[in-house]
């Protein structure tokens, strides 16, 4: 079975939850390298141009927890 890709899915009139990797390197609040953002734009534009509505989901930084906490 061929791998399902976003360009093969009918998105017209549908809400699409898209997980994007916007976890970019920062220095002093400024973006050092925007490559991850630029590379995701074709997929974002594709959904919008085909009539889909987007909800983008990402994160910034690493978790600061200490690992598994029993409580």
C-alpha positions as CSV (number, residue, x, y, z in Angstrom):
1,X,0.0,0.0,0.0
2,X,1.5,3.4,-1.0
3,X,2.3,5.8,1.8
4,X,-0.4,8.4,2.4
5,X,0.8,12.0,1.9
6,X,-1.0,15.3,2.4
7,X,-1.2,16.0,-1.3
8,X,-3.3,12.9,-1.9
9,X,-5.9,13.7,0.8
10,X,-9.1,15.7,-0.1
11,X,-8.9,18.7,2.3
12,X,-11.6,20.9,0.8
13,X,-13.8,22.3,3.5
14,X,-12.1,20.2,6.2
15,X,-10.1,21.3,9.2
16,X,-6.6,19.8,9.1
17,X,-4.4,19.4,12.2
18,X,-0.8,19.6,11.1
19,X,2.1,19.0,13.3
20,X,5.0,21.2,12.2
21,X,8.6,21.4,13.5
22,X,9.0,25.1,14.3
23,X,11.5,24.3,17.1
24,X,14.1,26.6,15.6
25,X,17.4,27.8,17.2
26,X,17.2,31.2,18.9
27,X,19.8,33.7,20.1
28,X,18.6,36.6,22.2
29,X,15.0,36.1,21.0
30,X,16.0,36.2,17.3
31,X,15.7,33.2,15.0
32,X,19.1,31.9,13.9
33,X,18.0,29.5,11.3
34,X,14.5,29.6,9.7
35,X,15.0,26.5,7.5
36,X,12.4,24.4,9.3
37,X,9.8,27.1,8.9
38,X,10.6,27.6,5.2
39,X,10.5,23.9,4.4
40,X,7.1,23.5,6.0
41,X,5.5,26.3,3.9
42,X,4.8,24.2,0.8
43,X,2.6,21.8,2.8
44,X,0.9,24.6,4.6
45,X,0.1,26.5,1.3
46,X,-1.0,23.2,-0.4
47,X,-3.7,22.7,2.2
48,X,-4.9,26.3,2.1
49,X,-4.9,26.5,-1.7
50,X,-7.0,23.3,-1.9
51,X,-9.7,24.8,0.5
52,X,-8.6,23.3,3.8
53,X,-8.5,25.1,7.1
54,X,-5.4,24.6,9.2
55,X,-4.6,24.2,12.8
56,X,-0.8,24.2,13.2
57,X,0.7,22.4,16.2
58,X,4.3,22.8,17.3
59,X,6.5,23.4,20.3
60,X,9.6,25.5,21.2
61,X,12.5,24.2,23.3
62,X,13.1,21.1,25.3
63,X,11.1,19.9,28.3
64,X,12.8,20.9,31.6
65,X,11.5,18.0,33.7
66,X,13.8,15.6,35.4
67,X,12.3,12.5,33.9
68,X,9.8,10.1,35.3
69,X,8.2,11.4,38.5
70,X,6.1,8.8,40.4
71,X,3.7,11.3,41.9
